Amino acid sequence: QDLRSPMLRNGRHHEVVAAGEIRLGDYAAAIEMAEDAIHKFGNATPTLIVQAAAAGLAGKDQIASQAVNSLKEKHPDITIDAMRRWPYKEDADWELFVSGLKKAGLP
């Protein structure tokens, strides 16, 4: 790949792909993509949110807990209700995502 590609310098690409993997039901791939983004670009809030949801849905309690703890360190008052509806527009997709966040332990 071209090293000048914005996709290689931007964690946003990873977040979008990870969110797509959640929608497709491939939670392991979503976790892997989020972890790659965190490793390469740091623990941005959207990446941590996607990682927490994917890990919650996959039953990966340790990963889910670490993501939620990192979110709470950055945003002590974070709750699901306070989040804007991202990254999904469809109700069923959003509900799945929220269920993953709840399983991860996000209030």
GUMI-741784 format. One line per field, with one value per residue: residue in one letter; y, x, z negated of N, C-alpha, C in turn. Coordinates in nm, 2 decimals, always signed. Each point is the difference from the previous one (the first is absolute). Last residue first. Example, Ala and Ser with C-alpha at 12.3 -4.5 7.8 and 13.67 -1.06 7.14 Angstrom:
// GUMI-741784
residuo = (S / A)
n.y = (-0.22 / -0.57)
n.x = (+1.28 / +0.03)
n.z = (-0.71 / +0.01)
ca.y = (+0.11 / +0.12)
ca.x = (+0.09 / -0.09)
ca.z = (+0.00 / +0.00)
c.y = (+0.11 / +0.12)
c.x = (-0.08 / +0.09)
c.z = (-0.08 / +0.00)
// end
This chain:
// GUMI-741784
residuo = (P / L / G / A / K / K / L / G / S / V / F / L / E / W / D / A / D / E / K / Y / P / W / R / R / M / A / D / I / T / I / D / P / H / K / E / K / L / S / N / V / A / Q / S / A / I / Q / D / K / G / A / L / G / A / A / A / A / Q / V / I / L / T / P / T / A / N / G / F / K / H / I / A / D / E / A / M / E / I / A / A / A / Y / D / G / L / R / I / E / G / A / A / V / V / E / H / H / R / G / N / R / L / M / P / S / R / L / D / Q)
n.y = (+0.20 / -0.38 / -0.46 / -0.37 / -0.12 / +0.35 / +0.15 / -0.26 / +0.08 / +0.36 / -0.07 / -0.18 / +0.29 / +0.26 / -0.19 / -0.02 / +0.40 / +0.31 / +0.28 / +0.00 / +0.03 / +0.26 / +0.38 / +0.26 / +0.02 / -0.04 / -0.39 / -0.35 / +0.16 / +0.28 / +0.30 / +0.05 / +0.02 / -0.13 / -0.40 / -0.33 / -0.28 / -0.37 / -0.39 / -0.29 / -0.32 / -0.39 / -0.35 / -0.30 / -0.34 / -0.38 / -0.31 / -0.25 / -0.15 / +0.19 / +0.42 / +0.35 / +0.19 / +0.32 / +0.44 / +0.27 / +0.20 / +0.40 / +0.39 / +0.18 / +0.26 / +0.45 / +0.31 / -0.02 / -0.14 / -0.09 / -0.11 / -0.46 / -0.35 / -0.02 / -0.18 / -0.46 / -0.22 / -0.02 / -0.34 / -0.44 / -0.10 / -0.11 / -0.44 / -0.33 / -0.03 / -0.07 / +0.07 / +0.38 / +0.45 / +0.12 / +0.14 / +0.45 / +0.31 / +0.02 / +0.27 / +0.46 / +0.16 / +0.05 / +0.39 / +0.38 / +0.12 / +0.17 / +0.00 / -0.31 / +0.12 / +0.35 / -0.05 / -0.04 / -0.38 / -0.40 / -0.53)
n.x = (-2.24 / +0.39 / +0.20 / -0.01 / -0.41 / -0.25 / +0.11 / -0.17 / -0.44 / -0.07 / +0.04 / -0.37 / -0.35 / +0.05 / -0.11 / -0.45 / -0.21 / +0.23 / +0.36 / +0.54 / +0.44 / -0.10 / -0.33 / +0.11 / +0.06 / -0.12 / -0.20 / +0.29 / +0.39 / +0.43 / +0.29 / +0.49 / +0.38 / +0.44 / +0.06 / -0.31 / +0.06 / +0.28 / -0.19 / -0.25 / +0.24 / +0.16 / -0.31 / -0.09 / +0.30 / -0.04 / -0.36 / -0.21 / -0.38 / -0.22 / -0.23 / +0.23 / +0.37 / -0.08 / -0.09 / +0.36 / +0.27 / -0.15 / +0.06 / +0.44 / +0.13 / -0.13 / +0.26 / +0.53 / +0.51 / +0.45 / +0.26 / +0.17 / -0.18 / -0.47 / -0.23 / -0.03 / -0.33 / -0.43 / -0.08 / -0.08 / -0.44 / -0.33 / -0.01 / -0.22 / -0.48 / -0.36 / -0.45 / -0.17 / +0.01 / +0.40 / +0.35 / +0.02 / +0.22 / +0.46 / +0.17 / +0.03 / +0.35 / +0.42 / +0.10 / +0.13 / +0.45 / +0.44 / +0.39 / -0.01 / -0.32 / +0.10 / +0.43 / +0.46 / +0.28 / -0.16 / -0.03)
n.z = (-3.15 / +0.09 / +0.05 / +0.34 / +0.20 / +0.18 / +0.43 / +0.36 / +0.15 / +0.30 / +0.46 / +0.22 / +0.12 / +0.39 / +0.41 / +0.11 / +0.15 / +0.38 / +0.12 / -0.20 / -0.26 / -0.39 / -0.22 / -0.46 / -0.54 / -0.47 / -0.20 / -0.15 / -0.32 / -0.31 / -0.29 / -0.06 / +0.38 / +0.10 / -0.23 / +0.10 / +0.38 / -0.05 / -0.20 / +0.27 / +0.26 / -0.21 / -0.07 / +0.35 / +0.08 / -0.27 / +0.09 / +0.43 / +0.28 / +0.40 / +0.02 / -0.22 / +0.22 / +0.33 / -0.15 / -0.15 / +0.33 / +0.21 / -0.24 / +0.00 / +0.37 / +0.01 / -0.26 / +0.04 / -0.07 / +0.32 / +0.41 / +0.12 / -0.28 / -0.02 / +0.37 / +0.03 / -0.25 / +0.19 / +0.32 / -0.16 / -0.16 / +0.31 / +0.17 / -0.26 / +0.02 / +0.38 / +0.19 / +0.28 / -0.16 / -0.21 / +0.28 / +0.15 / -0.27 / +0.03 / +0.34 / -0.08 / -0.27 / +0.20 / +0.25 / -0.24 / -0.15 / +0.29 / +0.29 / +0.37 / +0.34 / +0.31 / +0.34 / +0.15 / +0.06 / +0.34 / +0.09)
ca.y = (+0.04 / +0.14 / +0.07 / +0.04 / -0.13 / -0.04 / +0.09 / -0.03 / -0.12 / +0.04 / +0.07 / -0.10 / -0.08 / +0.08 / +0.01 / -0.13 / -0.03 / -0.09 / +0.07 / -0.06 / +0.03 / -0.02 / -0.13 / +0.02 / -0.01 / +0.13 / +0.10 / -0.03 / -0.10 / -0.06 / +0.00 / -0.06 / +0.07 / +0.12 / +0.08 / +0.07 / +0.10 / +0.10 / +0.08 / +0.09 / +0.11 / +0.09 / +0.08 / +0.10 / +0.10 / +0.08 / +0.09 / +0.02 / -0.07 / -0.12 / -0.09 / -0.04 / -0.10 / -0.12 / -0.06 / -0.05 / -0.11 / -0.12 / -0.03 / -0.07 / -0.13 / -0.08 / -0.04 / +0.10 / -0.05 / +0.04 / +0.14 / +0.09 / -0.02 / +0.05 / +0.14 / +0.05 / -0.01 / +0.11 / +0.13 / +0.01 / +0.02 / +0.13 / +0.09 / -0.02 / +0.08 / -0.05 / -0.10 / -0.13 / -0.02 / -0.03 / -0.14 / -0.09 / +0.01 / -0.07 / -0.15 / -0.03 / +0.00 / -0.12 / -0.11 / +0.01 / -0.11 / +0.04 / +0.10 / -0.05 / -0.11 / +0.05 / -0.01 / +0.13 / +0.05 / +0.13 / +0.12)
ca.x = (-0.13 / -0.02 / -0.01 / +0.14 / +0.07 / -0.05 / +0.05 / +0.14 / +0.00 / -0.02 / +0.12 / +0.11 / -0.03 / +0.02 / +0.15 / +0.05 / -0.04 / -0.11 / -0.12 / -0.10 / +0.02 / +0.11 / -0.03 / -0.08 / +0.06 / +0.06 / -0.11 / -0.06 / -0.11 / -0.05 / -0.14 / -0.05 / -0.13 / +0.00 / +0.11 / -0.04 / -0.10 / +0.07 / +0.09 / -0.09 / -0.05 / +0.11 / +0.03 / -0.11 / +0.02 / +0.12 / -0.02 / +0.14 / +0.02 / +0.08 / -0.07 / -0.12 / +0.04 / +0.03 / -0.12 / -0.08 / +0.07 / -0.02 / -0.14 / -0.03 / +0.06 / -0.09 / -0.13 / -0.10 / -0.13 / -0.03 / -0.04 / +0.06 / +0.14 / +0.05 / -0.01 / +0.10 / +0.13 / +0.01 / +0.01 / +0.13 / +0.10 / -0.02 / +0.06 / +0.14 / +0.05 / +0.13 / +0.01 / +0.01 / -0.12 / -0.10 / +0.01 / -0.06 / -0.15 / -0.03 / +0.01 / -0.11 / -0.13 / +0.00 / -0.02 / -0.14 / -0.07 / -0.13 / +0.04 / +0.10 / -0.05 / -0.06 / -0.15 / -0.06 / +0.02 / +0.07 / -0.08)
ca.z = (-0.06 / +0.01 / -0.13 / -0.03 / -0.05 / -0.13 / -0.10 / -0.02 / -0.09 / -0.14 / -0.05 / -0.02 / -0.12 / -0.13 / -0.01 / -0.03 / -0.13 / -0.01 / +0.02 / +0.08 / +0.15 / +0.10 / +0.07 / +0.13 / +0.13 / +0.04 / +0.02 / +0.14 / +0.00 / +0.13 / -0.01 / -0.12 / -0.01 / +0.09 / -0.04 / -0.12 / +0.03 / +0.07 / -0.10 / -0.08 / +0.08 / +0.02 / -0.12 / -0.02 / +0.10 / -0.03 / -0.12 / -0.04 / -0.13 / +0.02 / +0.08 / -0.07 / -0.11 / +0.06 / +0.05 / -0.11 / -0.06 / +0.09 / +0.00 / -0.13 / +0.01 / +0.09 / -0.06 / +0.03 / -0.04 / -0.14 / +0.00 / +0.10 / +0.01 / -0.13 / +0.00 / +0.10 / -0.06 / -0.10 / +0.07 / +0.05 / -0.11 / -0.05 / +0.10 / -0.01 / -0.12 / -0.02 / -0.09 / +0.07 / +0.07 / -0.10 / -0.05 / +0.10 / -0.02 / -0.12 / +0.04 / +0.10 / -0.08 / -0.08 / +0.09 / +0.04 / -0.07 / -0.06 / -0.10 / -0.08 / -0.07 / -0.12 / -0.01 / -0.01 / -0.13 / +0.00 / +0.00)
c.y = (+0.07 / +0.04 / +0.15 / +0.07 / +0.04 / -0.13 / -0.03 / +0.10 / -0.04 / -0.13 / +0.03 / +0.06 / -0.11 / -0.08 / +0.07 / +0.00 / -0.14 / -0.04 / -0.09 / +0.09 / -0.05 / -0.14 / -0.01 / -0.13 / +0.04 / +0.00 / +0.13 / +0.11 / -0.03 / -0.10 / -0.07 / -0.01 / -0.07 / +0.08 / +0.13 / +0.09 / +0.09 / +0.12 / +0.11 / +0.08 / +0.10 / +0.12 / +0.10 / +0.08 / +0.11 / +0.11 / +0.09 / +0.10 / +0.01 / -0.07 / -0.14 / -0.10 / -0.04 / -0.11 / -0.14 / -0.07 / -0.06 / -0.12 / -0.12 / -0.04 / -0.08 / -0.14 / -0.08 / -0.05 / +0.11 / -0.03 / +0.05 / +0.15 / +0.11 / -0.01 / +0.06 / +0.15 / +0.05 / -0.01 / +0.12 / +0.14 / +0.02 / +0.04 / +0.15 / +0.10 / -0.01 / +0.08 / -0.06 / -0.12 / -0.13 / -0.03 / -0.04 / -0.14 / -0.08 / +0.00 / -0.08 / -0.15 / -0.04 / -0.01 / -0.13 / -0.12 / +0.00 / -0.11 / +0.04 / +0.09 / -0.06 / -0.12 / +0.05 / -0.01 / +0.14 / +0.05 / +0.12)
c.x = (-0.09 / -0.14 / -0.01 / +0.00 / +0.14 / +0.07 / -0.05 / +0.07 / +0.14 / +0.00 / -0.02 / +0.12 / +0.10 / -0.03 / +0.03 / +0.15 / +0.06 / -0.02 / -0.12 / -0.13 / -0.11 / +0.04 / +0.10 / -0.01 / -0.09 / +0.07 / +0.06 / -0.10 / -0.05 / -0.11 / -0.07 / -0.16 / -0.07 / -0.13 / +0.00 / +0.12 / -0.03 / -0.09 / +0.07 / +0.08 / -0.09 / -0.05 / +0.11 / +0.02 / -0.11 / +0.02 / +0.12 / +0.00 / +0.14 / +0.02 / +0.07 / -0.09 / -0.11 / +0.04 / +0.03 / -0.12 / -0.08 / +0.07 / -0.03 / -0.15 / -0.03 / +0.06 / -0.08 / -0.14 / -0.10 / -0.15 / -0.04 / -0.03 / +0.07 / +0.16 / +0.06 / +0.00 / +0.11 / +0.13 / +0.01 / +0.03 / +0.14 / +0.10 / -0.01 / +0.08 / +0.15 / +0.07 / +0.13 / +0.00 / -0.01 / -0.13 / -0.10 / +0.01 / -0.07 / -0.15 / -0.04 / +0.00 / -0.11 / -0.14 / -0.02 / -0.04 / -0.15 / -0.07 / -0.12 / +0.04 / +0.10 / -0.06 / -0.05 / -0.15 / -0.06 / +0.01 / +0.09)
c.z = (+0.10 / -0.05 / +0.00 / -0.14 / -0.04 / -0.05 / -0.14 / -0.11 / -0.03 / -0.09 / -0.15 / -0.06 / -0.02 / -0.12 / -0.13 / -0.02 / -0.05 / -0.14 / -0.02 / +0.00 / +0.08 / -0.03 / +0.11 / +0.07 / +0.11 / +0.14 / +0.05 / +0.03 / +0.14 / -0.03 / +0.13 / -0.01 / -0.12 / -0.03 / +0.08 / -0.05 / -0.13 / +0.04 / +0.07 / -0.10 / -0.08 / +0.08 / +0.02 / -0.12 / -0.02 / +0.09 / -0.04 / -0.12 / -0.05 / -0.13 / +0.01 / +0.07 / -0.08 / -0.10 / +0.06 / +0.04 / -0.12 / -0.06 / +0.09 / -0.01 / -0.13 / +0.01 / +0.09 / -0.05 / +0.01 / -0.03 / -0.14 / -0.03 / +0.09 / +0.00 / -0.13 / +0.00 / +0.08 / -0.08 / -0.11 / +0.07 / +0.05 / -0.11 / -0.05 / +0.10 / -0.01 / -0.11 / -0.03 / -0.10 / +0.07 / +0.07 / -0.11 / -0.04 / +0.11 / -0.02 / -0.12 / +0.04 / +0.09 / -0.08 / -0.08 / +0.09 / +0.03 / -0.06 / -0.08 / -0.12 / -0.10 / -0.08 / -0.13 / -0.01 / -0.02 / -0.14 / +0.00)
// end
